[in-house]
């Protein structure tokens, strides 16, 4: 099973629209670990780690996000998997 880890920055109308909570639910459904948080510049930042196909599915999901979100851009940076994450959290 090939592992993958990505750092993602999502811009658009992504704060105040349940983006973090719905991303957490999707990650838990897929068995992807990591975290998500709002940034001070209005974007959402996340790290996803897990099976390659599941992480790819998370990235694809983020192109739409929650029902109220309007995603304009996603920046994805691949990183080396760490295997130290064991849950998905919302950071405040």
Backbone as a ProteinNet text record, in pm:
[ID]
protein_1_A
[PRIMARY]
XXXXXXXXXXXXXXXXXXXXXXXXXXXXXXXXXXXXXXXXXXXXXXXXXXXXXXXXXXXXXXXXXXXXXXXXXXXXXXXXXXXXXXXXXXXX
[TERTIARY]
84.6	0	90.1	74.4	155.8	97.6	184.4	142.8	170.8	93.3	110.3	77.8	150.4	123.8	129.2	28.9	26.4	-7.1	47.2	12.2	-70.3	-189	-284.1	-326.1	-332.9	-388.8	-506.9	-622.8	-746.6	-795.2	-821.6	-869.4	-1005.7	-1074.4	-1209.9	-1296.6	-1425.4	-1515.5	-1511.3	-1412.1	-1388.6	-1388.4	-1406.8	-1417.9	-1561.2	-1609.8	-1746.1	-1852.5	-1813.4	-1907.9	-1897.8	-1857.5	-1845.5	-1741.9	-1645.1	-1545	-1458.4	-1409.7	-1321.8	-1393.7	-1513.4	-1587.5	-1623.9	-1667.9	-1704.4	-1580.5	-1466.3	-1341.9	-1300.8	-1315.4	-1284	-1371.1	-1499.5	-1589.9	-1549.4	-1514.2	-1473.1	-1342.7	-1247.4	-1119.5	-1140.9	-1225.2	-1251.9	-1322.3	-1411.9	-1481.3	-1381.5	-1279.4	-1181.1	-1064.2	-1050.9	-936.8	-808.7	-824.1	-709.6	-679.8	-551.7	-509.9	-457.2	-449.2	-393.4	-463.3	-469.2	-532	-575.1	-660.4	-707.6	-726.7	-702	-722.9	-746.6	-810.5	-824.1	-692.6	-660.4	-543.1	-589.6	-500	-536.8	-566.3	-524.3	-549.4	-676.4	-759.6	-888.1	-887.6	-772	-765.1	-782.9	-787.1	-785.9	-660.7	-591.2	-468.2	-492.7	-441	-461.4	-342	-328	-234.2	-315.1	-297.8	-362.8	-254.5	-269.2	-173.3	-247.4	-208.5	-269.8	-241.9	-329.2	-315.4	-325.2	-239.8	-230.4	-366.4	-443.4	-571.5	-670.3	-663.2	-752.9	-713.5	-583.7	-536.8	-575	-559.7	-600.6	-749.9	-830	-974.3	-1004.5	-927.4	-944.5	-914.5	-806.1	-770.9	-883.9	-933.5	-1043	-1166.7	-1196.3	-1312.2	-1299	-1177.9	-1154.2	-1181.1	-1185.1	-1215.9	-1358.9	-1446.6	-1583.2	-1607	-1563.9	-1578.6	-1721.7	-1751.7	-1886.2	-1985.2	-2113.9	-2218.7	-2212.4	-2179.7	-2179.4	-2046.7	-1944	-1811.1	-1806.9	-1720.1	-1688.7	-1536.4	-1481.4	-1336.8	-1288.7	-1187.6	-1131.3	-997.4	-918.5	-786	-739.6	-662.3	-601.4	-454.4	-368.4	-225.1	-190.5	-124.3	-90.3	60.7	119.6	263.3	280.3	342.7	367	481	466.5	567	593.7	701.5	730.5	635.7	572.6	485.3	563.4	496.7	562.7	517.5	395.3	336.7	325.5	326.7	310.3	168.1	89.7	-47.5	-139.1	-234.5	-327	-472.7	-498.3	-635	-640.2	-759.5	-774.1	-833.4	-766.2	-806.7	-830.4	-918.2	-936	-851.7	-757.3	-673.7	-738.3	-724.8	-783.9	-674.5
-117.1	0	124.6	205.5	325.7	439.2	503.9	615	748	849.1	982.8	1084.9	1197.4	1308.7	1436.4	1523.5	1651.2	1764.1	1880.8	2005.2	2084	2129.7	2190.4	2327.2	2424.6	2557	2579	2607.5	2622.5	2765.5	2830.7	2969	2980.8	3089.1	3114.6	3144.9	3116.2	3130.1	2997.3	2986.2	2858.7	2871.7	2992.9	3010.4	3049.4	2993.5	3023.3	2948.9	2843.5	2766.7	2616.5	2578.8	2439.1	2361.5	2430.1	2362.4	2269.9	2319.4	2237.3	2114.5	2132.3	2020.1	1916.5	1961.1	1864.3	1794.5	1864.2	1801.1	1693.8	1724.3	1626.9	1501.8	1521.3	1407.2	1322	1387.3	1313.6	1237.6	1302.2	1236.9	1114.4	1127.7	1014.9	902.2	937.1	836.7	758.7	828	764.1	701.1	732.2	681.6	759.2	889	976.3	1052.3	1064.5	1136	1274.4	1361.3	1494.4	1598.8	1720	1831.5	1937.8	2030.4	2141.3	2262	2381.9	2504	2622.6	2726.4	2852.8	2928.7	3007.2	3093.3	3237.7	3325	3465.1	3538.5	3483	3549.8	3499.7	3423.4	3381	3245.5	3181.5	3049	2941.6	2817.9	2701.3	2621.7	2576.2	2498.8	2359.9	2258.4	2121.4	2034.2	1926.1	1818.8	1690.6	1615.3	1485.1	1379.2	1269.4	1160	1027	933.8	802.6	730.3	635	562	660.8	642.9	737.3	766.7	662.5	685.5	760.1	738.6	808.3	955.5	983.7	1122.4	1194.5	1126.8	1186.4	1216.9	1129.5	1152.7	1274	1291.9	1410.1	1538	1537.7	1655.9	1687.5	1586.3	1605.9	1660.2	1607.1	1653.6	1802.2	1846.1	1985.6	2084.5	2038.2	2128.7	2181.8	2113.5	2159.5	2192.1	2103.7	2127.1	2117.9	2193.1	2191.3	2257.3	2236.9	2287.3	2439	2514.4	2660.4	2716.9	2635.2	2682.9	2712.3	2807.3	2834.5	2833.6	2722.6	2706.6	2770.7	2858.1	2925.1	2865.4	2818.4	2767.2	2669.5	2570.5	2476.3	2462.7	2481.9	2460	2331.5	2239.3	2110	2090.3	2064.6	2035.9	1896.8	1807.5	1672.5	1675.7	1595.4	1583.4	1435.3	1406.4	1267.8	1222.4	1105.9	1054.3	1035.5	1061.7	1050.8	929.1	882.3	771.3	800.7	929.3	961.4	1009.9	1040.1	1085.8	965.8	978.4	866.7	912.8	1038.1	1091.5	1212.1	1270.9	1394.2	1498.6	1613.6	1715.5	1850.6	1926.9	2067.5	2148.8	2224.3	2310	2447.8	2508.3	2641.5	2743.7
0	0	0	-103.9	-116.7	-32.8	45.2	131.9	63.1	103.3	47.9	156.1	151.9	243.1	160.8	181.7	111.8	208.8	177.5	245.1	144.4	187.8	95.7	147.3	56.4	85.7	-7.3	51.2	-24.8	-9.5	-122	-116.1	-182.2	-148.5	-195.5	-74.7	-85.6	29.2	104.9	195.4	263.2	416.1	466.4	611.2	645.3	757	800.3	721.3	650.5	567.9	596.1	716.9	759.6	679.2	620	538.5	623.5	737.5	821.3	874.3	926.2	984.7	879	762.5	659.3	602.7	598.5	556.5	656.8	785.2	889.9	874.8	850.4	834.1	714.1	602.3	482.8	508.4	574.7	605.1	693.8	795.1	884	809.6	718.9	637.2	551.6	498.3	411.2	486.9	615.7	691.6	665.8	634.2	610.9	739.6	774.6	894.7	858.1	959.8	938.2	1020.7	965.8	1036.8	935.9	984.8	903.7	994.1	938.3	1016.4	922.6	977.8	907.5	917.5	814.7	819.5	831.5	873.8	895.3	764.8	650.5	522.6	452.8	524.4	469.8	400.8	394	332.7	439.3	393.9	481.6	447.1	551.3	536.5	592.9	523.4	570.5	535.9	612.6	581.9	577.7	470.1	455.1	439.9	513	502.1	510.1	423.9	424.9	295.4	262.4	137.1	21.5	-78.9	-189.4	-253.1	-283.7	-350.4	-260.6	-130.5	-36.9	-24.4	-20.6	-15.2	-144.3	-256.4	-384.5	-384.6	-324.5	-315.1	-226	-118.4	-31.9	-109.6	-186.3	-265.3	-363	-430.1	-525.6	-454.5	-335.6	-258.9	-225.4	-195.8	-156.8	-269.9	-393.1	-504	-494	-420.7	-397.9	-251.8	-161.9	-18.5	27.6	132.5	190.6	94.4	122.6	33.7	12.9	117.4	107.6	55.9	47.9	7.2	-142.8	-178.8	-319	-331.8	-371.2	-380.9	-511.1	-498.5	-614.8	-656.2	-559.3	-591.3	-483.6	-527.6	-434	-470.6	-370.4	-387.6	-312.9	-380.7	-321	-327.9	-212.4	-204.4	-145.3	-221.5	-169.2	-68.8	37	141.1	165.1	235.7	270.9	381.7	366.2	472.1	602.7	715.1	845.2	925	899.8	976	1125.2	1163.8	1305.6	1337.7	1234.7	1255.7	1273	1366.3	1388.2	1400.9	1360	1364.3	1271	1260.3	1183.6	1277	1288.6	1384.5	1319.9	1382.9	1346.4	1442.5	1388.7	1471.4	1482.8	1600.6	1622.3	1642.8
[MASK]
++++++++++++++++++++++++++++++++++++++++++++++++++++++++++++++++++++++++++++++++++++++++++++

